């Protein structure tokens, strides 16, 4: 028993010099500007750095367009979906609909996948439902506004 307990740390110590000192980082961020149930605009940003850099760049681009100070500081700019994939598929959907009280609403959903367009679309649909629980893609509808292979 003591022998096998000692073997594991020894194997890890011997393998450590073989591992790279750094791991490449990459990712993408979908950052949205929202105000009173409406999605005003979005930015989809890709980076070969840490995904937080993509998020910051998306927020910067939207603020440069005037969001974040749209109406008495009541609008918000925030990351809606993030990924640490360096390569894959990205899909952005948009839906204009009325909520159950008859008020006009809009949403943007962003999806990412390493495997396929279809998986990225499912991620975008899930993303939309995560941020607007009353939205039903089958009855409220949506359109694919952007597809990117990154």
TIKOLLO-502674 format. One record per atom (N, C-alpha, C): residue in one letter; residue number from 1; z, y, x. Coordinates in pm, whole numbers, plus 50000, padded with zeros to 5 digits. Layout:
N
   type   seq       z       y       x
      a   NUM       Z       Y       X
...
% end
This chain:
150
   type   seq       z       y       x
      x     1   50000   49880   50083
      x     1   50000   50000   50000
      x     1   50000   50126   50086
      x     2   50084   50130   50187
      x     2   50090   50247   50273
      x     2   49960   50264   50349
      x     3   49895   50155   50380
      x     3   49770   50159   50452
      x     3   49660   50230   50373
      x     4   49643   50196   50244
      x     4   49538   50257   50163
      x     4   49572   50403   50131
      x     5   49700   50435   50119
      x     5   49740   50574   50094
      x     5   49703   50662   50213
      x     6   49714   50607   50332
      x     6   49680   50681   50453
      x     6   49529   50692   50471
      x     7   49453   50593   50425
      x     7   49308   50588   50446
      x     7   49236   50700   50370
      x     8   49282   50735   50254
      x     8   49214   50838   50174
      x     8   49221   50974   50242
      x     9   49339   51026   50279
      x     9   49341   51155   50349
      x     9   49265   51152   50481
      x    10   49269   51038   50551
      x    10   49197   51027   50677
      x    10   49046   51037   50653
      x    11   48995   50972   50550
      x    11   48852   50977   50518
      x    11   48811   51119   50479
      x    12   48896   51188   50402
      x    12   48865   51326   50363
      x    12   48864   51418   50485
      x    13   48957   51400   50575
      x    13   48964   51483   50694
      x    13   48843   51462   50783
      x    14   48796   51338   50793
      x    14   48678   51310   50875
      x    14   48551   51361   50811
      x    15   48544   51362   50678
      x    15   48424   51406   50607
      x    15   48415   51558   50596
      x    16   48525   51628   50608
      x    16   48527   51774   50589
      x    16   48429   51847   50681
      x    17   48418   51812   50808
      x    17   48322   51884   50893
      x    17   48176   51863   50850
      x    18   48148   51758   50777
      x    18   48012   51730   50733
      x    18   47973   51814   50611
      x    19   48070   51863   50536
      x    19   48041   51943   50417
      x    19   48001   52085   50458
      x    20   47909   52147   50383
      x    20   47870   52285   50417
      x    20   47988   52379   50399
      x    21   47991   52484   50481
      x    21   48099   52581   50475
      x    21   48092   52666   50349
      x    22   47974   52674   50286
      x    22   47957   52754   50165
      x    22   47865   52680   50071
      x    23   47876   52709   49948
      x    23   47785   52653   49849
      x    23   47708   52769   49785
      x    24   47577   52755   49772
      x    24   47500   52865   49714
      x    24   47541   52889   49570
      x    25   47544   53014   49533
      x    25   47579   53051   49396
      x    25   47458   53113   49329
      x    26   47447   53095   49201
      x    26   47339   53155   49125
      x    26   47380   53153   48979
      x    27   47303   53220   48898
      x    27   47334   53216   48756
      x    27   47256   53318   48677
      x    28   47294   53327   48550
      x    28   47230   53421   48458
      x    28   47334   53468   48357
      x    29   47310   53587   48305
      x    29   47400   53644   48205
      x    29   47316   53706   48094
      x    30   47361   53685   47973
      x    30   47305   53752   47856
      x    30   47411   53849   47808
      x    31   47384   53978   47823
      x    31   47480   54082   47790
      x    31   47427   54158   47669
      x    32   47512   54181   47569
      x    32   47469   54244   47445
      x    32   47546   54373   47417
      x    33   47481   54462   47343
      x    33   47545   54583   47290
      x    33   47555   54564   47139
      x    34   47675   54577   47085
      x    34   47698   54553   46942
      x    34   47769   54672   46878
      x    35   47743   54689   46749
      x    35   47809   54795   46673
      x    35   47809   54757   46526
      x    36   47927   54743   46468
      x    36   47946   54717   46325
      x    36   47854   54608   46270
      x    37   47860   54492   46331
      x    37   47784   54378   46280
      x    37   47638   54375   46318
      x    38   47595   54468   46399
      x    38   47456   54473   46442
      x    38   47449   54452   46593
      x    39   47352   54375   46637
      x    39   47323   54365   46779
      x    39   47218   54470   46809
      x    40   47255   54569   46886
      x    40   47167   54682   46913
      x    40   47063   54650   47020
      x    41   47104   54582   47125
      x    41   47015   54553   47236
      x    41   47077   54443   47321
      x    42   46999   54387   47412
      x    42   47051   54286   47503
      x    42   46979   54297   47637
      x    43   47039   54241   47738
      x    43   46979   54229   47871
      x    43   47002   54086   47919
      x    44   46896   54026   47967
      x    44   46903   53893   48026
      x    44   46879   53910   48175
      x    45   46980   53876   48256
      x    45   46974   53904   48400
      x    45   46996   53774   48477
      x    46   46913   53753   48577
      x    46   46923   53635   48664
      x    46   46963   53681   48803
      x    47   47035   53596   48875
      x    47   47079   53631   49010
      x    47   47085   53507   49098
      x    48   47072   53527   49227
      x    48   47097   53421   49324
      x    48   47237   53437   49383
      x    49   47312   53532   49328
      x    49   47451   53551   49368
      x    49   47540   53491   49260
      x    50   47668   53523   49264
      x    50   47761   53473   49162
      x    50   47723   53530   49025
      x    51   47746   53453   48920
      x    51   47707   53494   48785
      x    51   47773   53625   48743
      x    52   47887   53658   48800
      x    52   47952   53785   48767
      x    52   47864   53904   48807
      x    53   47783   53888   48911
      x    53   47689   53994   48951
      x    53   47584   54016   48843
      x    54   47536   53909   48781
      x    54   47439   53921   48672
      x    54   47503   53991   48552
      x    55   47627   53955   48523
      x    55   47699   54017   48412
      x    55   47716   54167   48436
      x    56   47758   54204   48555
      x    56   47777   54346   48588
      x    56   47645   54422   48579
      x    57   47537   54361   48626
      x    57   47406   54427   48622
      x    57   47358   54445   48478
      x    58   47380   54345   48393
      x    58   47344   54357   48252
      x    58   47422   54469   48184
      x    59   47551   54476   48211
      x    59   47633   54584   48154
      x    59   47586   54719   48204
      x    60   47553   54728   48334
      x    60   47506   54854   48391
      x    60   47375   54899   48325
      x    61   47283   54806   48305
      x    61   47154   54840   48241
      x    61   47173   54891   48099
      x    62   47262   54825   48023
      x    62   47285   54868   47885
      x    62   47355   55004   47880
      x    63   47450   55027   47969
      x    63   47517   55158   47974
      x    63   47418   55268   48013
      x    64   47325   55235   48102
      x    64   47223   55332   48141
      x    64   47135   55371   48021
      x    65   47117   55278   47927
      x    65   47041   55305   47805
      x    65   47123   55383   47702
      x    66   47253   55403   47731
      x    66   47337   55481   47641
      x    66   47434   55400   47558
      x    67   47435   55270   47575
      x    67   47530   55188   47500
      x    67   47665   55191   47569
      x    68   47767   55162   47494
      x    68   47903   55174   47545
      x    68   47959   55311   47511
      x    69   47872   55399   47464
      x    69   47912   55531   47417
      x    69   47819   55569   47302
      x    70   47785   55470   47221
      x    70   47686   55486   47115
      x    70   47737   55571   47000
      x    71   47858   55541   46953
      x    71   47915   55615   46841
      x    71   48066   55617   46856
      x    72   48120   55728   46903
      x    72   48266   55745   46918
      x    72   48330   55629   46994
      x    73   48258   55574   47090
      x    73   48307   55464   47173
      x    73   48342   55339   47092
      x    74   48284   55323   46974
      x    74   48315   55207   46891
      x    74   48222   55089   46915
      x    75   48110   55112   46983
      x    75   48024   55000   47015
      x    75   48079   54929   47138
      x    76   48036   54807   47155
      x    76   48084   54730   47269
      x    76   47966   54674   47347
      x    77   47984   54663   47476
      x    77   47889   54598   47565
      x    77   47965   54483   47630
      x    78   47913   54363   47612
      x    78   47986   54248   47667
      x    78   47891   54133   47695
      x    79   47935   54045   47782
      x    79   47860   53924   47809
      x    79   47874   53830   47691
      x    80   47763   53775   47648
      x    80   47768   53682   47535
      x    80   47752   53538   47581
      x    81   47666   53514   47677
      x    81   47651   53379   47729
      x    81   47622   53387   47878
      x    82   47685   53300   47953
      x    82   47671   53296   48098
      x    82   47637   53155   48141
      x    83   47569   53144   48253
      x    83   47544   53012   48311
      x    83   47549   53022   48463
      x    84   47587   52913   48527
      x    84   47584   52910   48672
      x    84   47468   52825   48722
      x    85   47369   52801   48637
      x    85   47250   52728   48679
      x    85   47165   52815   48771
      x    86   47113   52757   48876
      x    86   47023   52832   48963
      x    86   46878   52822   48915
      x    87   46846   52716   48842
      x    87   46712   52697   48787
      x    87   46725   52630   48651
      x    88   46633   52663   48562
      x    88   46637   52600   48430
      x    88   46552   52674   48330
      x    89   46593   52663   48205
      x    89   46522   52721   48092
      x    89   46615   52819   48021
      x    90   46561   52931   47979
      x    90   46638   53029   47902
      x    90   46560   53063   47776
      x    91   46632   53069   47664
      x    91   46572   53104   47535
      x    91   46660   53210   47470
      x    92   46596   53315   47416
      x    92   46667   53419   47342
      x    92   46612   53421   47200
      x    93   46703   53417   47103
      x    93   46664   53425   46962
      x    93   46721   53552   46901
      x    94   46659   53597   46793
      x    94   46708   53713   46718
      x    94   46697   53681   46570
      x    95   46795   53729   46495
      x    95   46795   53710   46350
      x    95   46839   53838   46282
      x    96   46764   53878   46181
      x    96   46800   53990   46094
      x    96   46828   53927   45958
      x    97   46945   53951   45901
      x    97   46983   53884   45777
      x    97   47089   53965   45705
      x    98   47125   53919   45588
      x    98   47235   53981   45513
      x    98   47351   53883   45511
      x    99   47472   53937   45529
      x    99   47588   53850   45522
      x    99   47617   53815   45376
      x   100   47720   53741   45353
      x   100   47751   53694   45217
      x   100   47790   53807   45123
      x   101   47822   53927   45178
      x   101   47854   54043   45094
      x   101   47732   54132   45073
      x   102   47617   54092   45129
      x   102   47495   54168   45113
      x   102   47474   54277   45217
      x   103   47557   54281   45322
      x   103   47543   54383   45426
      x   103   47442   54336   45531
      x   104   47357   54427   45579
      x   104   47260   54388   45682
      x   104   47329   54358   45815
      x   105   47287   54252   45876
      x   105   47343   54209   46003
      x   105   47229   54165   46094
      x   106   47259   54162   46222
      x   106   47163   54108   46319
      x   106   47241   54040   46430
      x   107   47175   53946   46493
      x   107   47238   53881   46607
      x   107   47133   53841   46708
      x   108   47177   53827   46830
      x   108   47098   53772   46939
      x   108   47175   53653   46992
      x   109   47106   53543   47012
      x   109   47166   53425   47072
      x   109   47089   53390   47199
      x   110   47161   53359   47304
      x   110   47098   53324   47431
      x   110   47140   53183   47469
      x   111   47044   53106   47515
      x   111   47074   52969   47553
      x   111   47013   52935   47688
      x   112   47082   52847   47759
      x   112   47038   52804   47891
      x   112   47045   52652   47899
      x   113   46954   52594   47975
      x   113   46957   52449   47995
      x   113   46890   52415   48127
      x   114   46940   52313   48192
      x   114   46877   52263   48312
      x   114   46769   52160   48277
      x   115   46770   52112   48150
      x   115   46682   52001   48114
      x   115   46555   52038   48040
      x   116   46564   52127   47935
      x   116   46445   52147   47852
      x   116   46455   52275   47770
      x   117   46338   52316   47716
      x   117   46332   52429   47623
      x   117   46415   52397   47499
      x   118   46404   52275   47451
      x   118   46475   52236   47328
      x   118   46627   52248   47346
      x   119   46677   52203   47459
      x   119   46821   52215   47484
      x   119   46864   52361   47496
      x   120   46777   52444   47557
      x   120   46808   52586   47566
      x   120   46809   52651   47428
      x   121   46717   52608   47340
      x   121   46715   52661   47203
      x   121   46842   52621   47129
      x   122   46884   52497   47143
      x   122   47008   52454   47077
      x   122   47127   52534   47128
      x   123   47129   52563   47257
      x   123   47237   52644   47314
      x   123   47233   52786   47256
      x   124   47112   52841   47239
      x   124   47098   52975   47180
      x   124   47146   52977   47035
      x   125   47112   52874   46959
      x   125   47158   52865   46820
      x   125   47310   52855   46814
      x   126   47367   52773   46900
      x   126   47513   52760   46905
      x   126   47578   52892   46946
      x   127   47515   52961   47041
      x   127   47565   53090   47087
      x   127   47568   53191   46972
      x   128   47461   53196   46894
      x   128   47457   53286   46778
      x   128   47566   53255   46678
      x   129   47586   53128   46650
      x   129   47690   53088   46554
      x   129   47830   53112   46609
      x   130   47847   53108   46739
      x   130   47978   53132   46798
      x   130   48023   53276   46777
      x   131   47928   53368   46774
      x   131   47963   53509   46762
      x   131   47946   53564   46622
      x   132   47882   53489   46534
      x   132   47874   53530   46393
      x   132   47886   53403   46309
      x   133   48008   53372   46273
      x   133   48036   53244   46209
      x   133   47964   53224   46077
      x   134   47935   53333   46006
      x   134   47871   53320   45875
      x   134   47720   53300   45883
      x   135   47663   53309   46003
      x   135   47518   53296   46018
      x   135   47478   53150   46013
      x   136   47379   53121   45928
      x   136   47326   52986   45914
      x   136   47178   52990   45952
      x   137   47142   52935   46067
      x   137   47004   52946   46114
      x   137   46901   52888   46016
      x   138   46939   52781   45945
      x   138   46843   52720   45852
      x   138   46811   52811   45734
      x   139   46911   52880   45682
      x   139   46886   52966   45564
      x   139   46862   53112   45602
      x   140   46927   53162   45708
      x   140   46911   53302   45746
      x   140   46790   53324   45836
      x   141   46745   53221   45902
      x   141   46626   53229   45986
      x   141   46652   53294   46121
      x   142   46555   53279   46209
      x   142   46559   53339   46342
      x   142   46419   53333   46401
      x   143   46399   53414   46504
      x   143   46274   53405   46579
      x   143   46307   53396   46727
      x   144   46225   53323   46799
      x   144   46240   53315   46944
      x   144   46172   53438   47002
      x   145   46250   53522   47069
      x   145   46194   53647   47123
      x   145   46163   53639   47273
      x   146   46221   53540   47340
      x   146   46194   53529   47484
      x   146   46220   53385   47528
      x   147   46129   53336   47611
      x   147   46145   53207   47678
      x   147   46111   53228   47825
      x   148   46204   53189   47910
      x   148   46184   53210   48054
      x   148   46222   53082   48129
      x   149   46140   53047   48222
      x   149   46174   52939   48315
      x   149   46222   53007   48442
      x   150   46344   52978   48483
      x   150   46400   53045   48602
      x   150   46439   52944   48708
% end
